[in-house]
């Protein structure tokens, strides 16, 4: 079973109903990222594989996209 099928099958209950409403560009990027991960891990499944993917998504997210500010730097 490929990595994509295994991941989708094991997390099927967590996907929203409008999962198919993504653009072709987003789908293509997901497939490219998963191919790169499969190449790096050479087809072996482990927990670190998906965590690496999630961390790459977090690192690529621009902080300007968030609407709320972090107020941890404020001193009272």
Backbone atoms as SQL, in Angstrom:
CREATE TABLE atoms (id INTEGER PRIMARY KEY, chain TEXT, resi INTEGER, resn TEXT, atom TEXT, x REAL, y REAL, z REAL);
INSERT INTO atoms VALUES
  (1, 'A', 1, 'UNK', 'N', 0.850, -1.168, 0.000),
  (2, 'A', 1, 'UNK', 'CA', 0.000, 0.000, 0.000),
  (3, 'A', 1, 'UNK', 'C', 0.899, 1.234, 0.000),
  (4, 'A', 2, 'UNK', 'N', 0.598, 2.161, -0.879),
  (5, 'A', 2, 'UNK', 'CA', 1.444, 3.348, -0.968),
  (6, 'A', 2, 'UNK', 'C', 1.226, 4.258, 0.233),
  (7, 'A', 3, 'UNK', 'N', 2.138, 5.165, 0.418),
  (8, 'A', 3, 'UNK', 'CA', 2.073, 6.095, 1.545),
  (9, 'A', 3, 'UNK', 'C', 0.813, 6.945, 1.481),
  (10, 'A', 4, 'UNK', 'N', 0.475, 7.437, 0.284),
  (11, 'A', 4, 'UNK', 'CA', -0.698, 8.301, 0.150),
  (12, 'A', 4, 'UNK', 'C', -1.976, 7.568, 0.535),
  (13, 'A', 5, 'UNK', 'N', -2.136, 6.352, 0.026),
  (14, 'A', 5, 'UNK', 'CA', -3.342, 5.586, 0.315),
  (15, 'A', 5, 'UNK', 'C', -3.404, 5.237, 1.798),
  (16, 'A', 6, 'UNK', 'N', -2.282, 4.852, 2.374),
  (17, 'A', 6, 'UNK', 'CA', -2.250, 4.516, 3.797),
  (18, 'A', 6, 'UNK', 'C', -2.633, 5.724, 4.645),
  (19, 'A', 7, 'UNK', 'N', -2.081, 6.887, 4.334),
  (20, 'A', 7, 'UNK', 'CA', -2.367, 8.094, 5.107),
  (21, 'A', 7, 'UNK', 'C', -3.833, 8.490, 4.977),
  (22, 'A', 8, 'UNK', 'N', -4.352, 8.491, 3.750),
  (23, 'A', 8, 'UNK', 'CA', -5.744, 8.880, 3.543),
  (24, 'A', 8, 'UNK', 'C', -6.700, 7.892, 4.204),
  (25, 'A', 9, 'UNK', 'N', -6.416, 6.610, 4.088),
  (26, 'A', 9, 'UNK', 'CA', -7.301, 5.604, 4.659),
  (27, 'A', 9, 'UNK', 'C', -7.308, 5.668, 6.183),
  (28, 'A', 10, 'UNK', 'N', -6.165, 5.883, 6.786),
  (29, 'A', 10, 'UNK', 'CA', -6.101, 5.886, 8.244),
  (30, 'A', 10, 'UNK', 'C', -6.653, 7.171, 8.858),
  (31, 'A', 11, 'UNK', 'N', -6.785, 8.235, 8.079),
  (32, 'A', 11, 'UNK', 'CA', -7.287, 9.507, 8.603),
  (33, 'A', 11, 'UNK', 'C', -8.579, 9.945, 7.920),
  (34, 'A', 12, 'UNK', 'N', -9.324, 9.014, 7.364),
  (35, 'A', 12, 'UNK', 'CA', -10.505, 9.347, 6.578),
  (36, 'A', 12, 'UNK', 'C', -11.568, 10.073, 7.392),
  (37, 'A', 13, 'UNK', 'N', -11.708, 9.737, 8.665),
  (38, 'A', 13, 'UNK', 'CA', -12.737, 10.363, 9.495),
  (39, 'A', 13, 'UNK', 'C', -12.436, 11.820, 9.821),
  (40, 'A', 14, 'UNK', 'N', -11.201, 12.247, 9.674),
  (41, 'A', 14, 'UNK', 'CA', -10.817, 13.601, 10.066),
  (42, 'A', 14, 'UNK', 'C', -10.926, 14.618, 8.933),
  (43, 'A', 15, 'UNK', 'N', -11.153, 14.158, 7.709),
  (44, 'A', 15, 'UNK', 'CA', -11.221, 15.080, 6.583),
  (45, 'A', 15, 'UNK', 'C', -12.591, 15.741, 6.520),
  (46, 'A', 16, 'UNK', 'N', -12.657, 17.017, 6.179),
  (47, 'A', 16, 'UNK', 'CA', -13.947, 17.695, 6.069),
  (48, 'A', 16, 'UNK', 'C', -14.721, 17.206, 4.846),
  (49, 'A', 17, 'UNK', 'N', -16.004, 17.543, 4.817),
  (50, 'A', 17, 'UNK', 'CA', -16.866, 17.121, 3.709),
  (51, 'A', 17, 'UNK', 'C', -16.468, 17.780, 2.398),
  (52, 'A', 18, 'UNK', 'N', -15.909, 18.981, 2.447),
  (53, 'A', 18, 'UNK', 'CA', -15.554, 19.717, 1.231),
  (54, 'A', 18, 'UNK', 'C', -14.109, 19.469, 0.829),
  (55, 'A', 19, 'UNK', 'N', -13.613, 18.276, 1.044),
  (56, 'A', 19, 'UNK', 'CA', -12.217, 17.970, 0.753),
  (57, 'A', 19, 'UNK', 'C', -11.902, 18.139, -0.726),
  (58, 'A', 20, 'UNK', 'N', -12.864, 17.867, -1.591),
  (59, 'A', 20, 'UNK', 'CA', -12.620, 17.962, -3.024),
  (60, 'A', 20, 'UNK', 'C', -12.605, 19.381, -3.546),
  (61, 'A', 21, 'UNK', 'N', -12.836, 20.370, -2.704),
  (62, 'A', 21, 'UNK', 'CA', -12.901, 21.758, -3.140),
  (63, 'A', 21, 'UNK', 'C', -11.541, 22.437, -3.175),
  (64, 'A', 22, 'UNK', 'N', -10.471, 21.692, -3.249),
  (65, 'A', 22, 'UNK', 'CA', -9.144, 22.291, -3.351),
  (66, 'A', 22, 'UNK', 'C', -8.796, 22.525, -4.811),
  (67, 'A', 23, 'UNK', 'N', -7.905, 23.432, -5.044),
  (68, 'A', 23, 'UNK', 'CA', -7.515, 23.731, -6.418),
  (69, 'A', 23, 'UNK', 'C', -6.557, 22.667, -6.936),
  (70, 'A', 24, 'UNK', 'N', -6.409, 22.623, -8.246),
  (71, 'A', 24, 'UNK', 'CA', -5.478, 21.674, -8.855),
  (72, 'A', 24, 'UNK', 'C', -4.043, 21.979, -8.447),
  (73, 'A', 25, 'UNK', 'N', -3.739, 23.261, -8.247),
  (74, 'A', 25, 'UNK', 'CA', -2.386, 23.657, -7.848),
  (75, 'A', 25, 'UNK', 'C', -2.042, 23.109, -6.463),
  (76, 'A', 26, 'UNK', 'N', -3.001, 23.182, -5.534),
  (77, 'A', 26, 'UNK', 'CA', -2.765, 22.647, -4.197),
  (78, 'A', 26, 'UNK', 'C', -2.592, 21.135, -4.239),
  (79, 'A', 27, 'UNK', 'N', -3.405, 20.460, -5.041),
  (80, 'A', 27, 'UNK', 'CA', -3.288, 19.014, -5.162),
  (81, 'A', 27, 'UNK', 'C', -1.966, 18.599, -5.768),
  (82, 'A', 28, 'UNK', 'N', -1.519, 19.346, -6.772),
  (83, 'A', 28, 'UNK', 'CA', -0.241, 19.034, -7.409),
  (84, 'A', 28, 'UNK', 'C', 0.912, 19.232, -6.434),
  (85, 'A', 29, 'UNK', 'N', 0.839, 20.283, -5.619),
  (86, 'A', 29, 'UNK', 'CA', 1.904, 20.523, -4.638),
  (87, 'A', 29, 'UNK', 'C', 1.944, 19.409, -3.599),
  (88, 'A', 30, 'UNK', 'N', 0.761, 18.953, -3.161),
  (89, 'A', 30, 'UNK', 'CA', 0.711, 17.856, -2.203),
  (90, 'A', 30, 'UNK', 'C', 1.370, 16.609, -2.781),
  (91, 'A', 31, 'UNK', 'N', 1.064, 16.287, -4.025),
  (92, 'A', 31, 'UNK', 'CA', 1.648, 15.101, -4.644),
  (93, 'A', 31, 'UNK', 'C', 3.162, 15.242, -4.793),
  (94, 'A', 32, 'UNK', 'N', 3.622, 16.433, -5.138),
  (95, 'A', 32, 'UNK', 'CA', 5.062, 16.648, -5.258),
  (96, 'A', 32, 'UNK', 'C', 5.752, 16.506, -3.902),
  (97, 'A', 33, 'UNK', 'N', 5.132, 17.059, -2.867),
  (98, 'A', 33, 'UNK', 'CA', 5.707, 16.949, -1.524),
  (99, 'A', 33, 'UNK', 'C', 5.750, 15.500, -1.059),
  (100, 'A', 34, 'UNK', 'N', 4.673, 14.757, -1.309),
  (101, 'A', 34, 'UNK', 'CA', 4.649, 13.358, -0.893),
  (102, 'A', 34, 'UNK', 'C', 5.651, 12.520, -1.669),
  (103, 'A', 35, 'UNK', 'N', 5.848, 12.821, -2.939),
  (104, 'A', 35, 'UNK', 'CA', 6.861, 12.108, -3.716),
  (105, 'A', 35, 'UNK', 'C', 8.258, 12.380, -3.161),
  (106, 'A', 36, 'UNK', 'N', 8.509, 13.630, -2.773),
  (107, 'A', 36, 'UNK', 'CA', 9.808, 13.976, -2.200),
  (108, 'A', 36, 'UNK', 'C', 10.020, 13.251, -0.871),
  (109, 'A', 37, 'UNK', 'N', 8.978, 13.183, -0.045),
  (110, 'A', 37, 'UNK', 'CA', 9.088, 12.492, 1.240),
  (111, 'A', 37, 'UNK', 'C', 9.316, 11.003, 1.026),
  (112, 'A', 38, 'UNK', 'N', 8.569, 10.399, 0.079),
  (113, 'A', 38, 'UNK', 'CA', 8.758, 8.976, -0.208),
  (114, 'A', 38, 'UNK', 'C', 10.172, 8.704, -0.704),
  (115, 'A', 39, 'UNK', 'N', 10.708, 9.632, -1.491),
  (116, 'A', 39, 'UNK', 'CA', 12.075, 9.468, -1.989),
  (117, 'A', 39, 'UNK', 'C', 13.082, 9.570, -0.845),
  (118, 'A', 40, 'UNK', 'N', 12.876, 10.532, 0.057),
  (119, 'A', 40, 'UNK', 'CA', 13.798, 10.702, 1.184),
  (120, 'A', 40, 'UNK', 'C', 13.787, 9.502, 2.122),
  (121, 'A', 41, 'UNK', 'N', 12.608, 8.950, 2.358),
  (122, 'A', 41, 'UNK', 'CA', 12.494, 7.818, 3.272),
  (123, 'A', 41, 'UNK', 'C', 12.578, 6.478, 2.552),
  (124, 'A', 42, 'UNK', 'N', 12.700, 6.487, 1.245),
  (125, 'A', 42, 'UNK', 'CA', 12.891, 5.302, 0.409),
  (126, 'A', 42, 'UNK', 'C', 11.811, 4.251, 0.642),
  (127, 'A', 43, 'UNK', 'N', 10.570, 4.712, 0.772),
  (128, 'A', 43, 'UNK', 'CA', 9.444, 3.794, 0.869),
  (129, 'A', 43, 'UNK', 'C', 9.186, 3.199, 2.232),
  (130, 'A', 44, 'UNK', 'N', 9.989, 3.501, 3.242),
  (131, 'A', 44, 'UNK', 'CA', 9.766, 2.958, 4.577),
  (132, 'A', 44, 'UNK', 'C', 8.867, 3.897, 5.365),
  (133, 'A', 45, 'UNK', 'N', 7.831, 3.349, 5.968),
  (134, 'A', 45, 'UNK', 'CA', 6.878, 4.141, 6.730),
  (135, 'A', 45, 'UNK', 'C', 7.346, 4.245, 8.171),
  (136, 'A', 46, 'UNK', 'N', 7.327, 5.439, 8.708),
  (137, 'A', 46, 'UNK', 'CA', 7.496, 5.627, 10.140),
  (138, 'A', 46, 'UNK', 'C', 6.834, 6.936, 10.538),
  (139, 'A', 47, 'UNK', 'N', 6.762, 7.175, 11.828),
  (140, 'A', 47, 'UNK', 'CA', 6.031, 8.335, 12.334),
  (141, 'A', 47, 'UNK', 'C', 6.695, 9.645, 11.950),
  (142, 'A', 48, 'UNK', 'N', 7.999, 9.627, 11.778),
  (143, 'A', 48, 'UNK', 'CA', 8.719, 10.849, 11.460),
  (144, 'A', 48, 'UNK', 'C', 8.433, 11.380, 10.074),
  (145, 'A', 49, 'UNK', 'N', 7.939, 10.524, 9.204),
  (146, 'A', 49, 'UNK', 'CA', 7.706, 10.930, 7.825),
  (147, 'A', 49, 'UNK', 'C', 6.631, 12.021, 7.739),
  (148, 'A', 50, 'UNK', 'N', 5.481, 11.785, 8.347),
  (149, 'A', 50, 'UNK', 'CA', 4.416, 12.775, 8.284),
  (150, 'A', 50, 'UNK', 'C', 4.721, 13.977, 9.175),
  (151, 'A', 51, 'UNK', 'N', 5.441, 13.771, 10.259),
  (152, 'A', 51, 'UNK', 'CA', 5.796, 14.918, 11.098),
  (153, 'A', 51, 'UNK', 'C', 6.752, 15.845, 10.357),
  (154, 'A', 52, 'UNK', 'N', 7.664, 15.289, 9.563),
  (155, 'A', 52, 'UNK', 'CA', 8.535, 16.128, 8.739),
  (156, 'A', 52, 'UNK', 'C', 7.725, 16.957, 7.763),
  (157, 'A', 53, 'UNK', 'N', 6.716, 16.342, 7.164),
  (158, 'A', 53, 'UNK', 'CA', 5.870, 17.067, 6.219),
  (159, 'A', 53, 'UNK', 'C', 5.116, 18.195, 6.925),
  (160, 'A', 54, 'UNK', 'N', 4.573, 17.914, 8.106),
  (161, 'A', 54, 'UNK', 'CA', 3.841, 18.950, 8.847),
  (162, 'A', 54, 'UNK', 'C', 4.761, 20.103, 9.243),
  (163, 'A', 55, 'UNK', 'N', 6.001, 19.796, 9.638),
  (164, 'A', 55, 'UNK', 'CA', 6.939, 20.855, 10.000),
  (165, 'A', 55, 'UNK', 'C', 7.314, 21.697, 8.791),
  (166, 'A', 56, 'UNK', 'N', 7.424, 21.079, 7.614),
  (167, 'A', 56, 'UNK', 'CA', 7.732, 21.883, 6.429),
  (168, 'A', 56, 'UNK', 'C', 6.586, 22.822, 6.121),
  (169, 'A', 57, 'UNK', 'N', 5.350, 22.377, 6.340),
  (170, 'A', 57, 'UNK', 'CA', 4.207, 23.264, 6.115),
  (171, 'A', 57, 'UNK', 'C', 4.210, 24.412, 7.111),
  (172, 'A', 58, 'UNK', 'N', 4.531, 24.129, 8.364),
  (173, 'A', 58, 'UNK', 'CA', 4.566, 25.187, 9.373),
  (174, 'A', 58, 'UNK', 'C', 5.669, 26.198, 9.088),
  (175, 'A', 59, 'UNK', 'N', 6.810, 25.721, 8.629),
  (176, 'A', 59, 'UNK', 'CA', 7.915, 26.638, 8.341),
  (177, 'A', 59, 'UNK', 'C', 7.631, 27.499, 7.125),
  (178, 'A', 60, 'UNK', 'N', 6.849, 26.981, 6.170),
  (179, 'A', 60, 'UNK', 'CA', 6.568, 27.734, 4.957),
  (180, 'A', 60, 'UNK', 'C', 5.424, 28.719, 5.126),
  (181, 'A', 61, 'UNK', 'N', 4.671, 28.630, 6.213),
  (182, 'A', 61, 'UNK', 'CA', 3.544, 29.519, 6.445),
  (183, 'A', 61, 'UNK', 'C', 4.061, 30.879, 6.899),
  (184, 'A', 62, 'UNK', 'N', 3.608, 31.905, 6.236),
  (185, 'A', 62, 'UNK', 'CA', 4.032, 33.260, 6.574),
  (186, 'A', 62, 'UNK', 'C', 3.290, 33.739, 7.820),
  (187, 'A', 63, 'UNK', 'N', 3.963, 34.380, 8.756),
  (188, 'A', 63, 'UNK', 'CA', 3.286, 34.848, 9.967),
  (189, 'A', 63, 'UNK', 'C', 2.271, 35.955, 9.695),
  (190, 'A', 64, 'UNK', 'N', 2.362, 36.628, 8.553),
  (191, 'A', 64, 'UNK', 'CA', 1.418, 37.693, 8.242),
  (192, 'A', 64, 'UNK', 'C', 0.034, 37.144, 7.924),
  (193, 'A', 65, 'UNK', 'N', -0.087, 35.856, 7.702),
  (194, 'A', 65, 'UNK', 'CA', -1.378, 35.277, 7.368),
  (195, 'A', 65, 'UNK', 'C', -2.290, 35.172, 8.582),
  (196, 'A', 66, 'UNK', 'N', -1.726, 35.226, 9.768),
  (197, 'A', 66, 'UNK', 'CA', -2.528, 35.091, 10.964),
  (198, 'A', 66, 'UNK', 'C', -3.163, 36.431, 11.315),
  (199, 'A', 67, 'UNK', 'N', -4.416, 36.396, 11.764),
  (200, 'A', 67, 'UNK', 'CA', -5.125, 37.620, 12.100),
  (201, 'A', 67, 'UNK', 'C', -4.864, 38.049, 13.540),
  (202, 'A', 68, 'UNK', 'N', -4.619, 37.103, 14.410),
  (203, 'A', 68, 'UNK', 'CA', -4.409, 37.437, 15.813),
  (204, 'A', 68, 'UNK', 'C', -2.934, 37.666, 16.091),
  (205, 'A', 69, 'UNK', 'N', -2.672, 38.567, 17.007),
  (206, 'A', 69, 'UNK', 'CA', -1.292, 38.835, 17.400),
  (207, 'A', 69, 'UNK', 'C', -0.949, 38.026, 18.626),
  (208, 'A', 70, 'UNK', 'N', 0.291, 37.735, 18.762),
  (209, 'A', 70, 'UNK', 'CA', 0.785, 37.052, 19.947),
  (210, 'A', 70, 'UNK', 'C', 1.153, 38.112, 20.979),
  (211, 'A', 71, 'UNK', 'N', 0.529, 38.058, 22.127),
  (212, 'A', 71, 'UNK', 'CA', 0.766, 39.060, 23.155),
  (213, 'A', 71, 'UNK', 'C', 1.692, 38.549, 24.256),
  (214, 'A', 72, 'UNK', 'N', 2.460, 37.525, 23.976),
  (215, 'A', 72, 'UNK', 'CA', 3.334, 36.985, 25.017),
  (216, 'A', 72, 'UNK', 'C', 4.494, 37.919, 25.322),
  (217, 'A', 73, 'UNK', 'N', 4.806, 38.831, 24.415),
  (218, 'A', 73, 'UNK', 'CA', 5.932, 39.731, 24.635),
  (219, 'A', 73, 'UNK', 'C', 5.546, 40.932, 25.500),
  (220, 'A', 74, 'UNK', 'N', 4.265, 41.083, 25.792),
  (221, 'A', 74, 'UNK', 'CA', 3.830, 42.208, 26.618),
  (222, 'A', 74, 'UNK', 'C', 4.146, 41.948, 28.086),
  (223, 'A', 75, 'UNK', 'N', 4.564, 42.982, 28.764),
  (224, 'A', 75, 'UNK', 'CA', 4.854, 42.875, 30.190),
  (225, 'A', 75, 'UNK', 'C', 3.865, 43.747, 30.945),
  (226, 'A', 76, 'UNK', 'N', 3.224, 43.170, 31.934),
  (227, 'A', 76, 'UNK', 'CA', 2.245, 43.928, 32.713),
  (228, 'A', 76, 'UNK', 'C', 2.817, 44.347, 34.023);
